[in-house]
Amino acid sequence: MSDVIQRARTILGRETFGLLILMAVMVLGFSLASPKFLTGPSLSSMGFQAPLLGLLTLAMLAPMISGGFNLAIVYTANISGLALAWVMLQFGGPEAGLGAIALGVVAALVVGTLAGAVMGAVIAYIGAHPILVSLAMMIFLRGLGEFLTRGGDISGFPPALAVLGHGTFLGLPVPLILFGLVALVWHVMLRRSRHGFAVYMVGSNIRATEYSGIDTKRTLVMIYALSGTLCAVAGILMAARFNSVRVGHGEALLLVTVLAIFLGGIDPFGGHGKVAPVILSVLILQVLSSGLNLIGANQHLATAVWGLFLIAVMILRSEQLAAIFRRKD
Amino acid sequence: MLDDGAARHALRLKGVSKVFGGVKALDGVDFDVREGEVHCLAGENGCGKSTLIKIVTGVYQPDGAEAFELFGERLESITPVQSRARGVSVIWQDLALFPNMSVAENIAFDEMVGLRPRGVDYRGMKDRARVVLARLGVTLDLDASLETLPIAQCQVVAIARALMNEARLIFMDEPTASLTQSETDRLLEIVRRLSADGVAIVFVSHRLAEVLDIASRVTVVRDGKLVGVYPTAGMTQARLGELMTGHLLEDHVTARDMATAPVVFQAQDLGLPGQFEGIDLTIRQGEVVGLIGLLGAGRTELAHAMMGMSQPISGQMRLHDQPYRPASIREAISQGMAYVSEDRLHLGLLQKQSIADNAAISVLDRLLDRFGLISNPQKIDLIRGWVTRLGIKIGQPDDAISTLSGGNQQKVVLAKWLATQPKLLILDSPTVGVDVGARAGIFRIVRDLAEQGLAILLISDEVSEVLYNADRVLHMAQGRIAGEYDPRKVSVHALEEVIYE
């Protein structure tokens, strides 16, 4: 038995294995506490909610592995959503056809990617710190968005768009499928592509990477541009789910993405981190919040428990603790 | 001092053993140091030197010891606090100082950090720091922030800090590794002063010449066992190297006449104001050209220009008879240039990443599968191939590069560049922090590569390693090539005179 566990640990990696156990314990606990937890409606509502946080977390991931940060993720998503909304409104709002939606999606992706690329270029060529650059971009995008929308909601979208946010395919929520695909692509990109390789190298020592003949400036621009693309996907999803776009929607998710990333064992100083444990962390946070909600706990309690969680995980992962256990052996 | 039986022992260890996870790091080692003696502890990386130091300083407890005496006091074991209270001090290679604090604060740090809350007596602190520095015969700006000081002066601060704690036995771990020759001379002068003052000093260094110069006795440890204790009088570098590694080191001139080989690289009147000027340089196929000179003579700057990291203002370069003017490192690499940086720790390797990734980083394009993705099996094959070819000792390809010794890390750097199949390889101080046995291994590889036709520019501070491994030696001073020497017709001593005059 212990042999099987050992093998699972090596194959999955320490982070993923530990998180899987945590997940199992929580699912077991909540299903004992509430008979409704492991039922179709409850699972499906989680499947609709988790992808938004998941996409934004992935948008934060590559910048963090590269030793940077992207504070602008939520507002990049908002402004991309605005681009989508604007195109659809040009084509008649609720009467807009599939072609208009497609055009809007493309516009959103372009806007998001562009916002990211500008950040990346400033970071790469000016050498400014990513936190400052993305902070500036975040403030700019928020101001721009609020100016364009006068701080209000933009709504009145064609029903076809709602399929993206509320539909199911083969019984699975469409957002979850979308998120699964993106996660898979991101996993392959980070682990296997030349760009992904460069992301890790830049995160551990950018000068040594440059000395090895890798174009670190282009890598940085790509990292933030792709982060912007993912934000746009998140923005499209938000528009589809809420059937409206408002600048500031999802603002609270910014720090939750950081929480999910640290929970997923990403090296806060850059250079190390994987997609799979981060996805698991997103799901764990979702299960925790939905589960607490289901057993009738106050929603704010979930937030408090998230914080405790991160502290507990840091303690469990610490080298000192591991050393204490080794000594007892 | 050597035959002075009357001198008391500062430290006497007999039959000390230490086991880590079944491996004997130390196996019945004897070690003694007399008061006022400069004693060298010699051995290859991983031979047990650090373990021995950590036992004396109380970091580790010995698993067995027949005798453990510190200043005549018999001990069973010791804690770090007790060890320090008895006057034992270690100056590790990284110095463990506080870069953002002043010189005075660093020297007096231990008295500043009291348990009682009280104000810091800055004036008294500076006075005491001044007294200690005077004992070393040094004056430093006490208010200067440590990070503004060159490494040699930081070294002095670390010694002063030890003296402030009334150290009577000081271990110095590779104190000269990052010093220039004149800085080293000054440091050795300080060490002699301390020794005359009655302080016992244990010196650990890979530079055998200075070991023989400064120490009166040398204790050689190999694979955790004591090889012997020898007086340095009458000892040669070659003999000491042999004792440390257990095999004979080939140290002889290997220069060949390469004047007829095809030219690979040529620079004419190359100049970059403030760095170098009027550089004429020809490197031929299969030739090893040595470049010696003082720190700041412009050697590394020239290498940087050859690699496209800086753009010369005047003159021209040709590579394989084509005009060559790289705008970036990437362009230089793609044209067949490779550069082993002098700063392996920060520029040569990515210390956080795996051995395999460090080797693969320069040749990613050649490791792709049919989907354009990096193929893991190909990456592993690449590193395994080089491990065999260069005799690199590694655990698993996925282990962090920082788990390797300096010599093996440098071989991974070589592998990473050789994988690009370069035409010209620039080696900038390739043996910094590499122990004597591994050095020989690296130069064996360098000579093999030259035999196979690779053109090599070898930059080094150590005259002997250039003289023994290059076909021609160029001397660079103040940004200019000041002279050319044939290793077969000049001695190490004569060349050293030229450089340090």
Interface residues (C-beta under 8 A of the other chain):
Chain A: V188 R192 S193 R194 F197 Y200 M201 S204 N205 R207 A208 T209 E210 Y211 S212 G213 I214 D215 D267 G271 H272
Chain B: I329 R330 I333 S334 Y339 S341 H346 L347 G348 L349 L350 Q351 K352 Q353 D357 A360 I361 S362 L364 D365 L368 G372 L373 I374 N376 K416 T420
